[in-house]
């Protein structure tokens, strides 16, 4: 475990120890353990995955009910994840909702 300036040593409920410089309470060790091994959520970064999970978007069918703009407005979601989602939707013959729908 390597510490850089301005980082503090923290422990999570499970006893993992990690260094963090932000206020984010998420344990990176717990987060890596819960990352899906398959499916479209496995393609995303942890913040993007949590943003969808917090909105209740757990399937591509649910994702297709939202526009790209709506997804980008979710806290923790960035533009770099959109191509991954577009590809996953396309493979299932689905698409994002149009902005004006």
N, CA, C and O atoms as CSV, one atom per row, in Angstrom:
chain,resi,resn,atom,element,x,y,z
A,1,UNK,N,N,0.842,-1.164,0.000
A,1,UNK,CA,C,0.000,0.000,0.000
A,1,UNK,C,C,0.893,1.234,0.000
A,1,UNK,O,O,1.649,1.454,0.946
A,2,UNK,N,N,0.811,2.031,-1.043
A,2,UNK,CA,C,1.666,3.200,-1.167
A,2,UNK,C,C,0.855,4.467,-0.920
A,2,UNK,O,O,-0.240,4.619,-1.461
A,3,UNK,N,N,1.376,5.360,-0.118
A,3,UNK,CA,C,0.699,6.600,0.219
A,3,UNK,C,C,1.321,7.747,-0.560
A,3,UNK,O,O,2.543,7.848,-0.673
A,4,UNK,N,N,0.474,8.602,-1.090
A,4,UNK,CA,C,0.968,9.820,-1.721
A,4,UNK,C,C,0.559,11.009,-0.853
A,4,UNK,O,O,-0.240,10.846,0.068
A,5,UNK,N,N,1.085,12.183,-1.126
A,5,UNK,CA,C,0.758,13.351,-0.299
A,5,UNK,C,C,-0.758,13.584,-0.213
A,5,UNK,O,O,-1.495,13.321,-1.164
A,6,UNK,N,N,-1.195,14.072,0.925
A,6,UNK,CA,C,-2.588,14.441,1.185
A,6,UNK,C,C,-3.536,13.249,1.296
A,6,UNK,O,O,-4.751,13.443,1.320
A,7,UNK,N,N,-3.027,12.050,1.364
A,7,UNK,CA,C,-3.888,10.886,1.516
A,7,UNK,C,C,-3.930,10.465,2.979
A,7,UNK,O,O,-2.958,10.613,3.721
A,8,UNK,N,N,-5.080,9.939,3.368
A,8,UNK,CA,C,-5.217,9.443,4.724
A,8,UNK,C,C,-5.489,7.943,4.691
A,8,UNK,O,O,-6.123,7.431,3.768
A,9,UNK,N,N,-5.007,7.265,5.695
A,9,UNK,CA,C,-5.245,5.832,5.827
A,9,UNK,C,C,-6.646,5.637,6.379
A,9,UNK,O,O,-7.024,6.256,7.374
A,10,UNK,N,N,-7.411,4.773,5.727
A,10,UNK,CA,C,-8.781,4.501,6.151
A,10,UNK,C,C,-9.000,2.998,6.236
A,10,UNK,O,O,-8.238,2.202,5.688
A,11,UNK,N,N,-10.060,2.641,6.937
A,11,UNK,CA,C,-10.481,1.245,7.031
A,11,UNK,C,C,-11.970,1.189,6.743
A,11,UNK,O,O,-12.720,2.081,7.139
A,12,UNK,N,N,-12.395,0.139,6.054
A,12,UNK,CA,C,-13.821,-0.034,5.772
A,12,UNK,C,C,-14.425,-0.985,6.799
A,12,UNK,O,O,-13.722,-1.488,7.676
A,13,UNK,N,N,-15.726,-1.230,6.688
A,13,UNK,CA,C,-16.437,-2.123,7.606
A,13,UNK,C,C,-15.863,-3.537,7.605
A,13,UNK,O,O,-15.904,-4.235,8.618
A,14,UNK,N,N,-15.330,-3.947,6.463
A,14,UNK,CA,C,-14.762,-5.299,6.342
A,14,UNK,C,C,-13.323,-5.387,6.842
A,14,UNK,O,O,-12.738,-6.469,6.882
A,15,UNK,N,N,-12.754,-4.235,7.226
A,15,UNK,CA,C,-11.393,-4.227,7.748
A,15,UNK,C,C,-10.316,-3.961,6.716
A,15,UNK,O,O,-9.130,-3.981,7.046
A,16,UNK,N,N,-10.708,-3.708,5.452
A,16,UNK,CA,C,-9.704,-3.368,4.439
A,16,UNK,C,C,-9.091,-2.021,4.790
A,16,UNK,O,O,-9.786,-1.110,5.240
A,17,UNK,N,N,-7.800,-1.903,4.584
A,17,UNK,CA,C,-7.133,-0.630,4.791
A,17,UNK,C,C,-6.686,-0.084,3.447
A,17,UNK,O,O,-6.159,-0.817,2.610
A,18,UNK,N,N,-6.904,1.219,3.245
A,18,UNK,CA,C,-6.567,1.869,1.980
A,18,UNK,C,C,-6.320,3.346,2.223
A,18,UNK,O,O,-6.768,3.902,3.226
A,19,UNK,N,N,-5.605,3.983,1.302
A,19,UNK,CA,C,-5.349,5.411,1.373
A,19,UNK,C,C,-6.274,6.126,0.398
A,19,UNK,O,O,-6.523,5.642,-0.705
A,20,UNK,N,N,-6.785,7.293,0.818
A,20,UNK,CA,C,-7.642,8.091,-0.042
A,20,UNK,C,C,-7.443,9.563,0.248
A,20,UNK,O,O,-7.216,9.951,1.394
A,21,UNK,N,N,-7.528,10.391,-0.796
A,21,UNK,CA,C,-7.367,11.832,-0.621
A,21,UNK,C,C,-8.697,12.575,-0.719
A,21,UNK,O,O,-8.761,13.755,-0.375
A,22,UNK,N,N,-9.753,11.917,-1.176
A,22,UNK,CA,C,-11.047,12.583,-1.323
A,22,UNK,C,C,-11.975,12.220,-0.168
A,22,UNK,O,O,-11.623,11.414,0.693
A,23,UNK,N,N,-13.151,12.814,-0.158
A,23,UNK,CA,C,-14.164,12.518,0.864
A,23,UNK,C,C,-14.941,11.248,0.538
A,23,UNK,O,O,-15.733,10.779,1.355
A,24,UNK,N,N,-14.725,10.698,-0.627
A,24,UNK,CA,C,-15.470,9.521,-1.073
A,24,UNK,C,C,-15.318,8.379,-0.068
A,24,UNK,O,O,-14.197,7.974,0.243
A,25,UNK,N,N,-16.435,7.858,0.441
A,25,UNK,CA,C,-16.361,6.808,1.457
A,25,UNK,C,C,-16.204,5.394,0.901
A,25,UNK,O,O,-16.135,4.437,1.672
A,26,UNK,N,N,-16.147,5.248,-0.411
A,26,UNK,CA,C,-16.124,3.925,-1.029
A,26,UNK,C,C,-14.747,3.280,-0.879
A,26,UNK,O,O,-13.724,3.871,-1.223
A,27,UNK,N,N,-14.750,2.075,-0.366
A,27,UNK,CA,C,-13.517,1.300,-0.232
A,27,UNK,C,C,-13.159,0.729,-1.605
A,27,UNK,O,O,-13.968,0.004,-2.183
A,28,UNK,N,N,-11.981,1.030,-2.143
A,28,UNK,CA,C,-11.621,0.527,-3.466
A,28,UNK,C,C,-11.468,-0.995,-3.500
A,28,UNK,O,O,-11.664,-1.612,-4.547
A,29,UNK,N,N,-11.128,-1.590,-2.387
A,29,UNK,CA,C,-10.980,-3.048,-2.343
A,29,UNK,C,C,-12.350,-3.707,-2.411
A,29,UNK,O,O,-12.549,-4.651,-3.176
A,30,UNK,N,N,-13.298,-3.214,-1.614
A,30,UNK,CA,C,-14.678,-3.739,-1.667
A,30,UNK,C,C,-15.274,-3.527,-3.053
A,30,UNK,O,O,-15.955,-4.400,-3.591
A,31,UNK,N,N,-15.008,-2.358,-3.619
A,31,UNK,CA,C,-15.568,-2.037,-4.935
A,31,UNK,C,C,-15.042,-2.985,-6.001
A,31,UNK,O,O,-15.801,-3.415,-6.869
A,32,UNK,N,N,-13.763,-3.317,-5.954
A,32,UNK,CA,C,-13.208,-4.238,-6.949
A,32,UNK,C,C,-13.762,-5.646,-6.761
A,32,UNK,O,O,-13.923,-6.387,-7.731
A,33,UNK,N,N,-14.053,-6.015,-5.518
A,33,UNK,CA,C,-14.615,-7.339,-5.240
A,33,UNK,C,C,-16.042,-7.484,-5.754
A,33,UNK,O,O,-16.464,-8.587,-6.098
A,34,UNK,N,N,-16.787,-6.387,-5.809
A,34,UNK,CA,C,-18.186,-6.474,-6.233
A,34,UNK,C,C,-18.405,-6.150,-7.717
A,34,UNK,O,O,-19.540,-6.154,-8.193
A,35,UNK,N,N,-17.333,-5.873,-8.434
A,35,UNK,CA,C,-17.463,-5.577,-9.859
A,35,UNK,C,C,-17.959,-6.813,-10.601
A,35,UNK,O,O,-17.401,-7.898,-10.442
A,36,UNK,N,N,-19.019,-6.654,-11.423
A,36,UNK,CA,C,-19.533,-7.793,-12.183
A,36,UNK,C,C,-18.474,-8.336,-13.147
A,36,UNK,O,O,-17.666,-7.578,-13.685
A,37,UNK,N,N,-18.487,-9.636,-13.354
A,37,UNK,CA,C,-17.541,-10.277,-14.263
A,37,UNK,C,C,-18.054,-10.309,-15.696
A,37,UNK,O,O,-17.279,-10.504,-16.632
A,38,UNK,N,N,-19.354,-10.118,-15.867
A,38,UNK,CA,C,-19.935,-10.130,-17.216
A,38,UNK,C,C,-21.109,-9.169,-17.265
A,38,UNK,O,O,-21.537,-8.634,-16.243
A,39,UNK,N,N,-21.622,-8.960,-18.469
A,39,UNK,CA,C,-22.725,-8.035,-18.656
A,39,UNK,C,C,-22.222,-6.625,-18.894
A,39,UNK,O,O,-21.036,-6.335,-18.741
A,40,UNK,N,N,-23.148,-5.752,-19.272
A,40,UNK,CA,C,-22.751,-4.400,-19.654
A,40,UNK,C,C,-22.198,-3.596,-18.478
A,40,UNK,O,O,-21.361,-2.716,-18.681
A,41,UNK,N,N,-22.642,-3.877,-17.264
A,41,UNK,CA,C,-22.116,-3.147,-16.110
A,41,UNK,C,C,-20.644,-3.449,-15.863
A,41,UNK,O,O,-19.936,-2.632,-15.274
A,42,UNK,N,N,-20.178,-4.606,-16.304
A,42,UNK,CA,C,-18.768,-4.964,-16.125
A,42,UNK,C,C,-17.847,-4.122,-17.012
A,42,UNK,O,O,-16.638,-4.080,-16.783
A,43,UNK,N,N,-18.399,-3.465,-18.005
A,43,UNK,CA,C,-17.613,-2.644,-18.929
A,43,UNK,C,C,-17.303,-1.262,-18.369
A,43,UNK,O,O,-16.445,-0.550,-18.891
A,44,UNK,N,N,-18.006,-0.887,-17.302
A,44,UNK,CA,C,-17.961,0.488,-16.815
A,44,UNK,C,C,-17.027,0.670,-15.622
A,44,UNK,O,O,-16.713,-0.274,-14.897
A,45,UNK,N,N,-16.599,1.913,-15.447
A,45,UNK,CA,C,-15.830,2.267,-14.257
A,45,UNK,C,C,-16.759,2.176,-13.044
A,45,UNK,O,O,-17.982,2.180,-13.185
A,46,UNK,N,N,-16.170,2.095,-11.872
A,46,UNK,CA,C,-16.972,1.984,-10.647
A,46,UNK,C,C,-17.934,3.159,-10.468
A,46,UNK,O,O,-19.098,2.923,-10.142
A,47,UNK,N,N,-17.509,4.426,-10.667
A,47,UNK,CA,C,-18.467,5.527,-10.493
A,47,UNK,C,C,-19.633,5.460,-11.490
A,47,UNK,O,O,-20.778,5.734,-11.130
A,48,UNK,N,N,-19.341,5.102,-12.722
A,48,UNK,CA,C,-20.409,5.006,-13.722
A,48,UNK,C,C,-21.350,3.855,-13.387
A,48,UNK,O,O,-22.568,3.988,-13.498
A,49,UNK,N,N,-20.788,2.739,-12.982
A,49,UNK,CA,C,-21.616,1.581,-12.620
A,49,UNK,C,C,-22.518,1.921,-11.428
A,49,UNK,O,O,-23.707,1.602,-11.435
A,50,UNK,N,N,-21.950,2.566,-10.412
A,50,UNK,CA,C,-22.750,2.952,-9.243
A,50,UNK,C,C,-23.845,3.945,-9.617
A,50,UNK,O,O,-24.943,3.891,-9.064
A,51,UNK,N,N,-23.556,4.851,-10.549
A,51,UNK,CA,C,-24.563,5.829,-10.984
A,51,UNK,C,C,-25.774,5.113,-11.571
A,51,UNK,O,O,-26.915,5.455,-11.258
A,52,UNK,N,N,-25.525,4.120,-12.423
A,52,UNK,CA,C,-26.635,3.364,-13.008
A,52,UNK,C,C,-27.350,2.535,-11.946
A,52,UNK,O,O,-28.579,2.498,-11.908
A,53,UNK,N,N,-26.592,1.879,-11.095
A,53,UNK,CA,C,-27.200,1.053,-10.043
A,53,UNK,C,C,-28.070,1.894,-9.116
A,53,UNK,O,O,-29.164,1.475,-8.739
A,54,UNK,N,N,-27.589,3.072,-8.750
A,54,UNK,CA,C,-28.361,3.953,-7.865
A,54,UNK,C,C,-29.646,4.440,-8.506
A,54,UNK,O,O,-30.607,4.767,-7.809
A,55,UNK,N,N,-29.670,4.490,-9.826
A,55,UNK,CA,C,-30.873,4.902,-10.568
A,55,UNK,C,C,-31.762,3.685,-10.852
A,55,UNK,O,O,-32.854,3.841,-11.398
A,56,UNK,N,N,-31.316,2.489,-10.494
A,56,UNK,CA,C,-32.102,1.274,-10.720
A,56,UNK,C,C,-31.966,0.709,-12.119
A,56,UNK,O,O,-32.794,-0.090,-12.555
A,57,UNK,N,N,-30.918,1.124,-12.830
A,57,UNK,CA,C,-30.687,0.659,-14.199
A,57,UNK,C,C,-29.731,-0.528,-14.135
A,57,UNK,O,O,-28.515,-0.362,-14.037
A,58,UNK,N,N,-30.304,-1.721,-14.193
A,58,UNK,CA,C,-29.513,-2.942,-14.050
A,58,UNK,C,C,-29.535,-3.813,-15.293
A,58,UNK,O,O,-28.802,-4.798,-15.376
A,59,UNK,N,N,-30.379,-3.454,-16.268
A,59,UNK,CA,C,-30.466,-4.215,-17.515
A,59,UNK,C,C,-30.390,-3.254,-18.704
A,59,UNK,O,O,-30.616,-2.051,-18.568
A,60,UNK,N,N,-30.073,-3.805,-19.849
A,60,UNK,CA,C,-30.038,-2.979,-21.059
A,60,UNK,C,C,-31.432,-2.489,-21.426
A,60,UNK,O,O,-31.584,-1.401,-21.983
A,61,UNK,N,N,-32.448,-3.286,-21.116
A,61,UNK,CA,C,-33.821,-2.861,-21.388
A,61,UNK,C,C,-34.160,-1.616,-20.566
A,61,UNK,O,O,-34.784,-0.683,-21.070
A,62,UNK,N,N,-33.744,-1.611,-19.299
A,62,UNK,CA,C,-33.969,-0.431,-18.463
A,62,UNK,C,C,-33.162,0.756,-18.977
A,62,UNK,O,O,-33.654,1.884,-18.989
A,63,UNK,N,N,-31.928,0.507,-19.400
A,63,UNK,CA,C,-31.075,1.565,-19.924
A,63,UNK,C,C,-31.693,2.219,-21.153
A,63,UNK,O,O,-31.572,3.430,-21.338
A,64,UNK,N,N,-32.352,1.430,-21.991
A,64,UNK,CA,C,-32.932,1.951,-23.234
A,64,UNK,C,C,-34.103,2.908,-22.991
A,64,UNK,O,O,-34.567,3.557,-23.928
A,65,UNK,N,N,-34.577,3.003,-21.775
A,65,UNK,CA,C,-35.665,3.924,-21.432
A,65,UNK,C,C,-35.161,5.333,-21.149
A,65,UNK,O,O,-35.950,6.241,-20.889
A,66,UNK,N,N,-33.834,5.511,-21.201
A,66,UNK,CA,C,-33.215,6.796,-20.906
A,66,UNK,C,C,-32.480,7.322,-22.132
A,66,UNK,O,O,-32.021,6.551,-22.975
A,67,UNK,N,N,-32.376,8.643,-22.220
A,67,UNK,CA,C,-31.599,9.257,-23.298
A,67,UNK,C,C,-30.144,9.369,-22.844
A,67,UNK,O,O,-29.837,9.261,-21.656
A,68,UNK,N,N,-29.266,9.585,-23.804
A,68,UNK,CA,C,-27.848,9.784,-23.472
A,68,UNK,C,C,-27.702,10.978,-22.537
A,68,UNK,O,O,-26.925,10.944,-21.583
A,69,UNK,N,N,-28.455,12.026,-22.822
A,69,UNK,CA,C,-28.384,13.234,-21.987
A,69,UNK,C,C,-28.770,12.924,-20.545
A,69,UNK,O,O,-28.116,13.398,-19.616
A,70,UNK,N,N,-29.815,12.142,-20.351
A,70,UNK,CA,C,-30.244,11.776,-18.998
A,70,UNK,C,C,-29.176,10.963,-18.279
A,70,UNK,O,O,-28.936,11.158,-17.087
A,71,UNK,N,N,-28.540,10.056,-19.002
A,71,UNK,CA,C,-27.494,9.227,-18.402
A,71,UNK,C,C,-26.281,10.083,-18.031
A,71,UNK,O,O,-25.695,9.904,-16.963
A,72,UNK,N,N,-25.912,10.996,-18.899
A,72,UNK,CA,C,-24.759,11.859,-18.620
A,72,UNK,C,C,-25.012,12.800,-17.442
A,72,UNK,O,O,-24.065,13.302,-16.837
A,73,UNK,N,N,-26.261,13.037,-17.118
A,73,UNK,CA,C,-26.599,13.891,-15.978
A,73,UNK,C,C,-26.486,13.168,-14.639
A,73,UNK,O,O,-26.584,13.800,-13.587
A,74,UNK,N,N,-26.283,11.860,-14.664
A,74,UNK,CA,C,-26.149,11.105,-13.425
A,74,UNK,C,C,-24.788,11.398,-12.799
A,74,UNK,O,O,-23.771,11.425,-13.493
A,75,UNK,N,N,-24.775,11.614,-11.498
A,75,UNK,CA,C,-23.526,11.881,-10.790
A,75,UNK,C,C,-22.598,10.670,-10.905
A,75,UNK,O,O,-22.982,9.550,-10.566
A,76,UNK,N,N,-21.385,10.902,-11.380
A,76,UNK,CA,C,-20.407,9.832,-11.514
A,76,UNK,C,C,-20.306,9.270,-12.917
A,76,UNK,O,O,-19.479,8.397,-13.183
A,77,UNK,N,N,-21.141,9.763,-13.814
A,77,UNK,CA,C,-21.140,9.230,-15.171
A,77,UNK,C,C,-20.444,10.191,-16.119
A,77,UNK,O,O,-20.704,11.393,-16.087
A,78,UNK,N,N,-19.553,9.665,-16.969
A,78,UNK,CA,C,-18.821,10.504,-17.915
A,78,UNK,C,C,-19.005,10.057,-19.348
A,78,UNK,O,O,-19.515,8.968,-19.614
A,79,UNK,N,N,-18.587,10.902,-20.263
A,79,UNK,CA,C,-18.745,10.651,-21.694
A,79,UNK,C,C,-18.020,9.410,-22.188
A,79,UNK,O,O,-18.451,8.794,-23.163
A,80,UNK,N,N,-16.933,9.035,-21.539
A,80,UNK,CA,C,-16.145,7.896,-22.022
A,80,UNK,C,C,-16.897,6.572,-21.921
A,80,UNK,O,O,-16.534,5.604,-22.589
A,81,UNK,N,N,-17.926,6.518,-21.103
A,81,UNK,CA,C,-18.698,5.282,-20.955
A,81,UNK,C,C,-19.786,5.128,-22.018
A,81,UNK,O,O,-20.280,4.022,-22.237
A,82,UNK,N,N,-20.159,6.202,-22.666
A,82,UNK,CA,C,-21.261,6.156,-23.642
A,82,UNK,C,C,-20.976,5.194,-24.795
A,82,UNK,O,O,-21.858,4.401,-25.124
A,83,UNK,N,N,-19.798,5.214,-25.431
A,83,UNK,CA,C,-19.554,4.261,-26.525
A,83,UNK,C,C,-19.701,2.799,-26.089
A,83,UNK,O,O,-20.186,1.969,-26.859
A,84,UNK,N,N,-19.291,2.486,-24.877
A,84,UNK,CA,C,-19.433,1.120,-24.364
A,84,UNK,C,C,-20.905,0.743,-24.248
A,84,UNK,O,O,-21.298,-0.374,-24.583
A,85,UNK,N,N,-21.713,1.687,-23.769
A,85,UNK,CA,C,-23.144,1.426,-23.625
A,85,UNK,C,C,-23.830,1.338,-24.987
A,85,UNK,O,O,-24.706,0.498,-25.194
A,86,UNK,N,N,-23.432,2.201,-25.905
A,86,UNK,CA,C,-24.002,2.156,-27.256
A,86,UNK,C,C,-23.744,0.799,-27.901
A,86,UNK,O,O,-24.637,0.218,-28.519
A,87,UNK,N,N,-22.535,0.302,-27.756
A,87,UNK,CA,C,-22.180,-0.992,-28.320
A,87,UNK,C,C,-22.988,-2.118,-27.684
A,87,UNK,O,O,-23.486,-3.002,-28.382
A,88,UNK,N,N,-23.116,-2.085,-26.370
A,88,UNK,CA,C,-23.883,-3.120,-25.663
A,88,UNK,C,C,-25.350,-3.088,-26.069
A,88,UNK,O,O,-25.959,-4.138,-26.279
A,89,UNK,N,N,-25.918,-1.902,-26.180
A,89,UNK,CA,C,-27.320,-1.769,-26.608
A,89,UNK,C,C,-27.502,-2.288,-28.031
A,89,UNK,O,O,-28.451,-3.015,-28.323
A,90,UNK,N,N,-26.576,-1.903,-28.913
A,90,UNK,CA,C,-26.658,-2.303,-30.320
A,90,UNK,C,C,-26.639,-3.823,-30.473
A,90,UNK,O,O,-27.364,-4.368,-31.305
A,91,UNK,N,N,-25.824,-4.504,-29.685
A,91,UNK,CA,C,-25.739,-5.967,-29.754
A,91,UNK,C,C,-27.066,-6.632,-29.415
A,91,UNK,O,O,-27.325,-7.757,-29.843
A,92,UNK,N,N,-27.904,-5.946,-28.650
A,92,UNK,CA,C,-29.214,-6.478,-28.263
A,92,UNK,C,C,-30.349,-5.827,-29.057
A,92,UNK,O,O,-31.519,-5.943,-28.693
A,93,UNK,N,N,-29.989,-5.142,-30.147
A,93,UNK,CA,C,-30.961,-4.429,-30.985
A,93,UNK,C,C,-31.770,-3.419,-30.186
A,93,UNK,O,O,-32.972,-3.258,-30.399
A,94,UNK,N,N,-31.099,-2.747,-29.271
A,94,UNK,CA,C,-31.717,-1.702,-28.460
A,94,UNK,C,C,-30.984,-0.396,-28.723
A,94,UNK,O,O,-29.926,-0.381,-29.351
A,95,UNK,N,N,-31.562,0.707,-28.234
A,95,UNK,CA,C,-30.947,2.019,-28.393
A,95,UNK,C,C,-31.394,2.907,-27.247
A,95,UNK,O,O,-32.384,2.627,-26.570
A,96,UNK,N,N,-30.646,3.983,-27.043
A,96,UNK,CA,C,-31.069,4.987,-26.073
A,96,UNK,C,C,-32.343,5.654,-26.560
A,96,UNK,O,O,-32.589,5.741,-27.763
A,97,UNK,N,N,-33.147,6.121,-25.622
A,97,UNK,CA,C,-34.341,6.894,-25.959
A,97,UNK,C,C,-33.877,8.205,-26.613
A,97,UNK,O,O,-32.846,8.759,-26.232
A,98,UNK,N,N,-34.611,8.677,-27.558
A,98,UNK,CA,C,-34.293,9.947,-28.196
A,98,UNK,C,C,-34.570,11.076,-27.188
A,98,UNK,O,O,-35.474,10.959,-26.361
A,99,UNK,N,N,-33.799,12.155,-27.257
A,99,UNK,CA,C,-33.947,13.258,-26.305
A,99,UNK,C,C,-35.349,13.852,-26.277
A,99,UNK,O,O,-35.796,14.322,-25.231
A,100,UNK,N,N,-36.033,13.838,-27.384
A,100,UNK,CA,C,-37.349,14.478,-27.454
A,100,UNK,C,C,-38.511,13.523,-27.190
A,100,UNK,O,O,-39.667,13.912,-27.360
A,101,UNK,N,N,-38.240,12.307,-26.787
A,101,UNK,CA,C,-39.325,11.340,-26.522
A,101,UNK,C,C,-39.852,11.515,-25.116
A,101,UNK,O,O,-40.764,10.797,-24.705
